[in-house]
Amino acid sequence: MKRILLISCMFLVSACMLFSINQPSVSAFSEQIIQKGATGNDVVELQARLQYNGYYHARIDGVYGWTTYWAVKNFQQEFGLDDVDGLVGPKTKAMLEKSTKFYKEWVHQQINSGKRFTHYGGMELKYQVEPSQATINKAKQGATNQWQQQKTQFQKQEAEPQKEPAKPAPQEQPAPQEQPAPQEQPAPQEQPAPQEQPEEAAEDAQSATNMPGGFSENDIQLMANAVYGEARGEPYEGQIAVAAVILNRVNSPTFPNTVSGVIFEPLAFTAVADGQIWLTPNETARRAVLDAINGMDPSEGATYYFNPDTATSGWIWGRPQIKRIGKHIFCN
């Protein structure tokens, strides 16, 4: 009798072990901070989790490029994280782990098999291998519904502790008691004024020394004018992309090889045609230009872009489209 019981127990243990092996394993990130340029299993997990949540739609390849970078930034912004910088540190990882699932063995199995697949929430794994377009659309919709619910819950949780520290605001009201001292206010206002100018000049000098390609201040100003005239009101990513298109044209043998030549090429930019090129750009447009000069290209190498709502040229619709940012479609 004891032997029968022992054999039965061993059978149950073996069955449990076999069951646990067949279940998809859930993994967590390593401790390293993941940033643009990184490669490896952490990036695979990052891309898979972002795709599970509906933010990343490209191939899961373990390479942290621009598409992954913008997916991370969009996730950070939508989920109310303090730093929207594309760096995947402890807070971003924790939020990803809360809002997504990652089946490590399954995902790596698909990658090693060379299969194209999706990893969206709301879809059974068996339907995520080399899916049809209808399956992809259904998966995306399931992911969208899922992350919107999760995002709302997370934002509510984060909003509650934020209301408590807001109570000390009434303590700041005594500040008007310091205002009656009229002689003290002008003094600090006059002193920093001369100090700010050399700081800005120093920043401009540092930016100039760090800029590849030897772009002049006139080049930067002209590009800022073009970005402001073409893309003000667009998301910051879209403004960088417009600046990147100008640079991509400068580097292309089929366009003029100077900034002014590209911008003032006949019929090249609407802002030149309607005179908006001469509007005074804001600081955001200038920052977008500097980011593009220093290597950021959310357009992913595009040399054209257009607004599908206002485009009148049938030719532009025939260009190979890369992506859409804001109101602009970027293409080659």
ABEGO torsion letter per residue (X at the ends): XAAAAAAAAAAAAAAAAAAAAABBBBBBBBABBBBBGBBEAAAAAAAAAAAAAGABABBBAGBBBAAAAAAAAAAAAAAGBABBAGBBBAAAAAAAAAABBBBAAAAAAAAAAGBBBBBBBGBBAAAABGBBAAAAAAAAAAAAAAAAAAAAAAAAAAAAAAAAAAAAAAAAAAAAAAAABAAAAAAAAAAAAAAAAAAAAAAAAAAAAABBGGBBAAAAAAAAAAAAAAABGBBAAAAAAAAAAAAAAAABAABBABAAAAAABBGABAAAAAGAAABBBBAAAAAAAAAAAAGBBAAGGBABBBBAAABABAAAAABBBABBBEABBBBX
